Amino acid sequence: MTEHNLTAIDLFAGAGGLSLAAMQLGIHVKAAVEIDKYARKTYTRNLIHGKYLFSSPLAISVGALSMLD
């Protein structure tokens, strides 16, 4: 598998299909945003692996993003 050294934030993440595909391609998904509580629960159960999961894009600040590793 190729390592791309890319970093992403999954907006409108749903249950995490895009995050899963990105991770399989070697893309580091730092955070995800999903407003639906049931989708967040599924995402958390299946894919969280140390990522931050926000409930709204409005909950993300530049400071919060700079603290993600």
C-alpha positions in Angstrom: 0.0 0.0 0.0 1.3 3.4 -0.9 1.9 6.0 1.8 0.9 9.4 0.5 1.7 11.5 3.6 -1.6 13.4 3.2 -3.8 14.5 6.0 -7.6 15.0 5.9 -10.6 16.0 7.8 -13.8 14.1 6.9 -16.7 16.6 6.7 -20.2 15.2 6.7 -18.6 11.9 7.7 -21.7 9.7 8.1 -20.7 6.3 9.4 -17.2 6.7 8.1 -17.0 5.2 4.6 -14.8 8.0 3.2 -12.6 7.9 6.3 -12.2 4.2 5.9 -11.3 4.5 2.2 -8.8 7.3 2.9 -7.1 5.3 5.7 -6.8 2.3 3.3 -5.1 4.6 0.9 -2.6 5.7 3.5 -4.2 9.1 4.2 -4.2 10.2 7.8 -7.7 11.3 8.8 -7.2 13.6 11.8 -10.8 14.5 12.5 -14.4 14.0 11.3 -17.5 16.1 11.5 -21.0 14.6 11.6 -24.2 16.2 12.9 -26.3 13.0 13.1 -25.9 11.4 16.6 -26.5 7.8 15.3 -23.9 8.2 12.5 -21.4 9.6 15.0 -22.1 6.6 17.3 -21.4 4.2 14.4 -18.3 6.2 13.3 -17.0 6.2 16.9 -17.5 2.4 17.3 -15.9 1.5 14.0 -13.3 4.1 13.1 -12.4 6.5 15.9 -8.8 5.2 16.4 -7.7 8.4 18.2 -9.4 10.8 15.9 -11.5 13.7 17.0 -15.2 13.6 16.1 -17.1 16.9 16.1 -20.8 17.2 16.0 -20.8 20.4 13.9 -18.5 22.3 11.6 -19.1 25.3 13.9 -17.5 23.4 16.8 -14.1 23.4 15.0 -11.8 26.3 15.5 -8.4 27.0 14.0 -6.9 26.4 17.4 -8.5 23.0 17.7 -7.3 21.9 14.4 -3.7 23.0 15.1 -3.7 20.9 18.3 -4.6 17.7 16.4 -1.7 15.4 15.8 
